[in-house]
Amino acid sequence: MKPVRRARNKAQQVARLLSQAATLVDEGDADGATEKYERALKIDPNCTIAMDGLGELRASIGDVDRARELFVKSIQKAPDSGASKYFNLSQLCDSEGEALQYHRKGITILSRDLTMVNEGKLPGNAKEMTETLCSAYSSFAELFLSNNYGTEEECEEMLRRGLVLVPTHYELLQTLASLRITQSRQPEALELLKNSYSQWSKKDLEDWPTYAFCHNTAKMFVELGEHRSATDILEGMLELEDNIAEVWHLLSLAYSYFDLPAAFESLKRTQELMTRLEEPDEELEAEVASLVKRLTELDPDGKIKAECDEQENEEEAAVDEDDDDAGPVDSDKEESDSEPDSDEELT
């Protein structure tokens, strides 16, 4: 076979494997996608797309060393293409300098590519790329807010750039609200947070941001004294998943400012869920102890708690009474009733 034809066949094989791997990733088949990416790299050891895809999969299962190795190799092979590998590698760095360096480089590449797409010089989905870039600006700011990486000025500048692109981007607005809280500018923070929340609060629950994002939104509302908005978010979250102790705890705390019976009810649910934890959560235990103290101070004679307990006992008794009234199920009769008469069937 001629070298040109052989090279073309290899390229076609790799392209087919990469397409199959992407499909398997979308379907949640990480093992299948891993196998496709590894086969692609055997055919073309310099395929950076396979390196990046495999790196993301390895990182997702905690194989940090292998993921870092793949991203670094991809950068060495193609340093000016593929922003995602820089963002991924930034998250795996222990060094402040490296994390910032990689994230900045990823933003530079993505921003350049978006400009070229908008100018028609490069194929691509401008809307998706804009969303990714906004998230990248927000993530960079989080490096400062969470790890104190970089400077406050650069954090602010990154958020400004993102909001120039999409002024209503809820993630950027909430991150800027977090920055304002650290700057003791609470009124501005609350307005920003309300603006962020308004971008998704009317959507169906299934279309809300991630569970972690919503939980953080609620925490910020509690911190800023907007307790009813916090309870609205948390009640919505519980409709999606109602067995997370941290959510019930925050709901109890928010209710403690305007609805003590609901606060006691949520606290009891929190304590029930904590008994099911596989390992003790010392931080949550301390927060719950502080909440119990707060509720005790708000209900010094225990009257509200006693009324809540009495109401719960009455509701449980009513349920038991309904079960008793229904009587035992006659399995033979039930089976007989459910069987059609053979003569009726024949006619």
Summary of the structure (lengths in Angstrom):
residues: 347
radius of gyration: 27.9
end to end distance: 75.5
largest distance: 91.3
contacts: 1007
relative contact order: 0.04
helix: 78%
strand: 0%
